[in-house]
Amino acid sequence: MVKEKIKSLNKFGIFSPALALAIGLYYHLAVFFFTKTNIHAQKVLPDAFDFTQFVFRPEPFEQLGYFIGYFVIPIFALAIVYLINFLVSKEYLTESFVKKWPYALGLGALSILAYKIFLHIFWFEIWRQIPAKGDLKLQALSFVSLSLALVLYWRRFDLAIFIRWFQGLPWGWLRYVFFALLIFLIFNPNFVFDFYHYNFFLGPINDLLHGKILLIETTTHYGVLSTYFLFGIFKVIPISYQGLSMILAITFIVWHIAWYYLIKKWLHSEAIAVLAVLAMLIFLNVMQIDFDLIYLAPSNTPFHQLSFLLVAFFFYKLATSQPDRMKRYENYILFTTALGFYWFVDNGIYLLFATLGVFLFREFFQENKFIQKIRSFGWTFVKQLSWIFVIGGFYSLGQYLRTGFFPDWGALYKIPLIFNKGYMMIPLPSYGYYYVYIFIFLASLIYIFWQSYSKEALNKFLLPMFITLYGILQLVYYISRSHPLNLAPRESFLLILLIAWGYQIVVKKYKDTECIYYSFSGVLAGVLMFMTMFGGYRFLYTIQQRDYADVGGNYVAETIGQPNVYGGNDQILGDIDLLRQDYSDIERPAIIHWFDTEILLSLDKTNYYGSFSSEAFNFANIFFKSGMDQFIEKTRQERPEYLFVGRKESDSFGPFSLYEDKLDYFQEGVDDLYIVDRQLETINVLKLVTQN
């Protein structure tokens, strides 16, 4: 009965545009209610250092508003559909006018893009002569692509003709040409990196290489398994920034080729697999023209998502397996999800809830009694938690037998929980590209539930549901941070997977519904045009920035012997040489410096600090005075002979001036015990002068 009423309500097929309109309406209201009215938004935190305070924008209600949206937006959409039906019934609107909704939607989006381009050129660059937000080329290419999509819809262009032609190419040998192209586009022989972001990976790994124990003597932002995975590699090759960049490049290549095979198997189309993987590559960091900038933040690369790929593969196997093998793949899913829980902290949690969400969805639509559904899901839930506790317990027991201490698992979640409260974030804009992500996830979720309610086979929805739930949960990372560069790298590949799956559904089921079929066809053609223009431009630009004259030499020259990893900063390099010559007998130097990880890697040593896993493993990671108090307390209790503290007077301190109060706070805490014994270019060497 309810289903028939909703069908009759959507008789003009306008629920999709109504959903898009509802998203815009909801987020204009939600940003006001959950961010603008937040009385904590400008709260001053007395425990925070200047740098932390400078970027603090507490907004703990944004995530609540985000999840509420998945329930409220569909209701808004139905209300919009009801309103349009009412207007048609009263003859305020005609049926033929309503069915032209793709034109209205396209022209509306074009108007917004045109407005942004106008502001960019005339208001910012010509009139005010200040930099404008956003990239003009990206906006212009989006405008051209969307215009083309509108024209193709008007001309009733059928994208299926192109897909059939593309599928008919000789892929037996062409796929290897495609793989070679992927490797060429992805691999950067210059091994670009960024000190700040790489330190969060290399700091803990360097500690492990020098005998410290993870979660007992050092900690990590990211995950236990990912840290030990890299630790294993750097036991074989020299640890360096270039080495981590090379590992990321290899995982990039493996990631895209693996998705090619999985999509090909899942959707039974080589053409769609090739186009989807190309789209993944092009849209990975679409907000940046230089593709290689993605290497600067390892947590935004596919290395972060390897556990998701593994679990997705087993969901595909579960959906396509024979009944006698289903239990086996269910157990594989639960085990790999547990591994993923420890691979990375944030997406491990998203992975866990997405997996459990899929099994809950399956049980909900099974033809069983309610109590049987509860028991079945409850047993799955218990098995999932058991795997997590077994893996964590095995690690804990091993470390206890080795050291006499249990790991501090809370340390793993301390910094992510601070971020999760909305600290050090940017307020969510009232409109932006995130609308597209929410629209796709909502549309996928609604379609899956609608078709499952219609008694379609559940297994074929397991992988799409997993992708959708994971995307919804991982979008929390962007909602809480709201930084544009954190959106596409973590979410775009999920959208592409759902769009590729959605295309096949539209071709099979909606070819007779012209407004849906041809609007989808036109939009995808516009996306392919954007990929061609933007992808061609960005990779020509990127390749021009690379130096292919000495392929491989860039890596060897900077990892063997003295690594020149400071971009020619002679002051830092000079200090490292002096530390190596004059203080080489100190096994674990006590370093408080904004370049601490870089210095320690060059000295092949680990820091004296770090025997308290609840705090950071490097200087940049200390956000609060209470965190620095642990460094001070350890110093006052154990009193090492020398401290190596950064000098504010050095030229290299300029970009780090917001750390000044952090250095002062530490020095004031030990000032009665130490005096300046020697001044290097960037380091004050403090010597213990009293035993009182």
MORA-V85341 format. One record per run of one state. SS is the DSSP state (H for helix, E for strand, C for the rest). FROM is the first residue (numbers start at 0). TO is the last residue. If there is no record, write none. Layout:
ss=SS from=FROM to=TO
ss=SS from=FROM to=TO
This chain:
ss=C from=0 to=0
ss=H from=1 to=8
ss=C from=9 to=13
ss=H from=14 to=35
ss=C from=36 to=46
ss=E from=47 to=47
ss=C from=48 to=48
ss=H from=49 to=53
ss=C from=54 to=60
ss=H from=61 to=88
ss=C from=89 to=93
ss=H from=94 to=97
ss=C from=98 to=99
ss=H from=100 to=127
ss=C from=128 to=134
ss=H from=135 to=153
ss=C from=154 to=157
ss=H from=158 to=166
ss=C from=167 to=169
ss=H from=170 to=185
ss=C from=186 to=193
ss=H from=194 to=208
ss=C from=209 to=212
ss=E from=213 to=213
ss=C from=214 to=216
ss=E from=217 to=217
ss=C from=218 to=222
ss=H from=223 to=233
ss=C from=234 to=239
ss=H from=240 to=266
ss=C from=267 to=268
ss=H from=269 to=282
ss=C from=283 to=289
ss=H from=290 to=295
ss=C from=296 to=296
ss=H from=297 to=299
ss=C from=300 to=300
ss=H from=301 to=319
ss=C from=320 to=321
ss=H from=322 to=342
ss=C from=343 to=343
ss=H from=344 to=363
ss=C from=364 to=368
ss=H from=369 to=402
ss=C from=403 to=407
ss=H from=408 to=419
ss=C from=420 to=432
ss=H from=433 to=452
ss=C from=453 to=457
ss=H from=458 to=480
ss=C from=481 to=482
ss=H from=483 to=485
ss=C from=486 to=486
ss=H from=487 to=508
ss=C from=509 to=512
ss=H from=513 to=544
ss=C from=545 to=551
ss=H from=552 to=558
ss=C from=559 to=568
ss=H from=569 to=581
ss=C from=582 to=588
ss=E from=589 to=591
ss=C from=592 to=594
ss=H from=595 to=602
ss=C from=603 to=617
ss=H from=618 to=620
ss=C from=621 to=622
ss=E from=623 to=623
ss=H from=624 to=637
ss=C from=638 to=640
ss=E from=641 to=645
ss=C from=646 to=649
ss=H from=650 to=669
ss=C from=670 to=672
ss=E from=673 to=678
ss=C from=679 to=681
ss=E from=682 to=687
ss=C from=688 to=691
